[in-house]
Amino acid sequence: MGFSLPMDSYLKKAQKYQFFFTYGKVSEVVGLLIKVEGLDVFIGEICKIKINDEGKFALTEVVGFVKETVLLMPLGELSGIKPGCLVYPSGKPLTVEVSEKLLGHTLDGLGKIIDGPAIDHDDLVSYPVQRVSPDPFKRKPIQEILPTGIRALDGLLTVGEGQRLGIFAGSGVGKSTLLGMVAKYCAADVIVIGLIGERGREVQDFIRKDLGVEGYKKSVVVCATSDKPPLVRLKGAYVATAIAEYFRDQGKKVVLMMDSVTRFAMAQREIGLSIGEPPTTKGYPPSVFANLPKLLERSGTSENGSITAFYTVLVEGDDMNEPIADAVRGILDGHIILSRKIASQNHYPAIDVQNSLSRLMKDLVTKQQYKAAGELRENMTVYADAKDLLDVGAYKSGTNAVIDYAVSLHHPIDIFLCQQVEEFSPYQETLKKLLGLFGDSR
């Protein structure tokens, strides 16, 4: 009596397993670029390069192709890589391991904990670093105010939950300090901070001085310092955004801070020029301006929660119209401009309220507050226009009632806008002081 083997079922089971492994070989290393032959991979795939027989590997990512040659860029140091090194594809893009247990920790640009022991893998969820932005038809409208504890912002540039704002300034004007104040005082469940391309010295300073113990407990810091490869700095921005998205998907009220978008753009410029992109606008290749909206649009509201985002932009030579600043300003929902002239007068935070804008403020605040904020700006403008005459003594009091009123309000407005780093101002108190400037403290 004969019988037949179920070959089809065996074949299907066998097809689930990989009985061989493909690998490529390094053929050339030029600058930041590693050229590899013999790989079948996709853009964004993570590959490992075997450096020696002791099991040491270097992580890389696929960034392009030239005919049959695969172009990789390192996610670490290049030292030890030579022609002939074996390259193993992983078959997947970069992911970050996330959970509530990340709160109170600092990660590197690839999402690995650097301030303590690693968290048990069973407690973590894998999240892709590269994700698409929420469907615009599923984004919840921005209706709630997010108090920041800073009078100049809450009173004149009111921020909504899910709004995205840019902080524009030259170097040394107080961007990081302003971010620290927002992180410490804002009414958020979780704060995610991306320090991209910043000085290594500033990381612990920011955590210790600006965040403080209580602020750090509800924060996740992603740190990709200026000495890291450009791909790590680039990924640091995406990792911070992915972590913020994870907490947003849990229904949390998240604040994402990135310092700075300019360093992200510079990292993309290095990568783009290395793989042969043409420099177009002031040396920036087209990929920079293609990637900016992909990063910035991922924050904001979704059907589950909100990410209120603050992105700093380092403007070269205090030029607010340089290419990156101009591109970012066009994408975001408002801009906060810090002035070197105001900072030189020992006025902090050095916010230029006349040139700053929150696009959503009118929809969020009462008519009374909006009118008072407009009146404050008008008086500041009148005083600025008359300042030269006042300084040389060419203006006589009583000549112009509008100027007299602006002069009488100048000092109270300055007091209202000035705020010490350690000074917290509740939203209702800020509103009372703003209305009180014009004789209405209701």
Buried (B, 14 or more C-beta within 10 A) or exposed (E): EEEEEEEEEEEEEEEEEEEEEEBBBBBEBEEBBBBBEBBEBEEBBBBBBBBEEEEEBBBBBBBBBEEEBBBBBBBBEBEEBEEEBBBBBEEEBBBBBBBEEBBBBBBBBBBEBBBEEEBEEEEBEEBBBBEEBBEEEEBBEBEBBBBBBBBBBBBBBBBBBBBBBBBBBBEEBBBBBBBBBBBBBBBBBBBBBBBBBBEEEBBEEBBEBBBBEEBBEBBBBBBBBBEBBBBBBBBBBBBBBBBBBBBBBBEBBBBBBBBBBBBBBBBBBBBBBBBEBEEBBEEBBEBBBEBBBBBBBBBBBBEBBBBBBBBBBBBEEBEBEBBBBBBBBEBBBBBBBBBBEBBEEEBBBBBBBBEBBBBBBEEBBEEBBBBBBEBBBBBBEBBEEBBEBBEEEEBEEEEBEEBBBBBEBBEBBEEBBBBEBEEEBEBEEBBEBBBBBBEEEE
